Amino acid sequence: MHEAKQIWNVKRLLNWATNFFTAKNIAQPKLSAELLLASVLNYSRMQLYLHFDYVPGENELARFKEYILKRIQNIPVQYILKESYFRNLKLYVDESVLIHRPETELLVDKVLFTIIEYLKCFSDYRYLQEKGQKNILNILEIGTGSGAITISLASELDNFINNFAAKDIDFKSGFQWNILATEKSSEAILIARKNANKLISPENLSKIEFIECDILPDYNAGFNKNFLRNINIVVSNPPYIRENDYNKLPVEVLNYEPKQALLAGKTGLEVYNRILQKIKPYIFPGLCYIIFEIDPAISLSLKDLVINTLDGAVVTIEKDYNNRDRIMLIKI
């Protein structure tokens, strides 16, 4: 008797790829197999399980094989597919930009709720107006990378404020908003602009400015005119990995993610310190919030740095999904 020809349907491909990745010590073997095959077939992960009996064609199998060969080199799935999901966004990514972790989504949540707190203060306290506060909320993101944080804020902010206002009859914002996003890498800022052009409405896109610079422009007359003593909210997920910890990162991070987006220096505080020094002239004197993503290992050291650098700063540290220090809120 002739041996029956093996049929490579979705179920068989998923099982084989998962086992192959496991044997090669690839991180998240099942998820990797699902994401790669789903992309080849233009399915969601759920649809894979609803189409177990589907037999991919030769071209689909060839592309899946190509993806598998890349994955066993520890190339992250996001770089293989040139896409990464963040909140409600599908972002273009490549090796020029960091792949955002789930914890960074908490940073966006914190910014949104902090904006509400800021607008409440504006409604409640006349002193902000006396300090020169206009009806434009200026938000600064330092180190935008792929643009994930800025684009999420631009996509969600109006609905978030409107939904809150609908629940609180005393809440009146009357605010417009601008987001300034800076980025050191010329390759990364091109990706941020590409993602923004694709994902943001023309109206909101006009409220965003991307500037290629290291933290803030050294000198820019237009920037100084618009933002000197006029930044209301600062958000940043800067490099914070310490030198001694960098080589302990997973191999796919070490080999493929941009080093300059991860490594801070000996203490992990280096970039935070430079940010705090550079933004001093731009902080609105009536009220300003600074929101950082942080490394749990340096949270207390960073808190001391902030208190010693910014007069009158009130610092709060919040936990992530794993109950580790992850978000620092600074009120000035």
Stockholm file with secondary structure:
# STOCKHOLM 1.0

chainA/1-332         MHEAKQIWNVKRLLNWATNFFTAKNIAQPKLSAELLLASVLNYSRMQLYLHFDYVPGENELARFKEYILKRIQNIPVQYILKESYFRNLKLYVDESVLIHRPETELLVDKVLFTIIEYLKCFSDYRYLQEKGQKNILNILEIGTGSGAITISLASELDNFINNFAAKDIDFKSGFQWNILATEKSSEAILIARKNANKLISPENLSKIEFIECDILPDYNAGFNKNFLRNINIVVSNPPYIRENDYNKLPVEVLNYEPKQALLAGKTGLEVYNRILQKIKPYIFPGLCYIIFEIDPAISLSLKDLVINTLDGAVVTIEKDYNNRDRIMLIKI
#=GR chainA/1-332 SS CCCCCCCCCHHHHHHHHHHHHHHTTCSSHHHHHHHHHHHHHTCCHHHHHHCTTCCCCHHHHHHHHHHHHHHTTTCCHHHHHTCEEETTEEECCCTTSCCCCTHHHHHHHHHHHHHHHHHHHHHHCHHHHHTTCCSEEEEEEECCTTSHHHHHHHHHHHHHHHHHHHHCTTCCCCCEEEEEEEESCHHHHHHHHHHHHHHSCHHHHTTEEEEESSSSCSSCHHHHHHHTTCBCEEEECCCCEEHHHHTTSCHHHHHHSCGGGTEEESSSCHHHHHHHHHHGGGBCSSCCEEEEECCGGGHHHHHHHHHHHSTTCEEEEEECTTSCEEEEEEEC
#=GC SS_cons         CCCCCCCCCHHHHHHHHHHHHHHTTCSSHHHHHHHHHHHHHTCCHHHHHHCTTCCCCHHHHHHHHHHHHHHTTTCCHHHHHTCEEETTEEECCCTTSCCCCTHHHHHHHHHHHHHHHHHHHHHHCHHHHHTTCCSEEEEEEECCTTSHHHHHHHHHHHHHHHHHHHHCTTCCCCCEEEEEEEESCHHHHHHHHHHHHHHSCHHHHTTEEEEESSSSCSSCHHHHHHHTTCBCEEEECCCCEEHHHHTTSCHHHHHHSCGGGTEEESSSCHHHHHHHHHHGGGBCSSCCEEEEECCGGGHHHHHHHHHHHSTTCEEEEEECTTSCEEEEEEEC
//
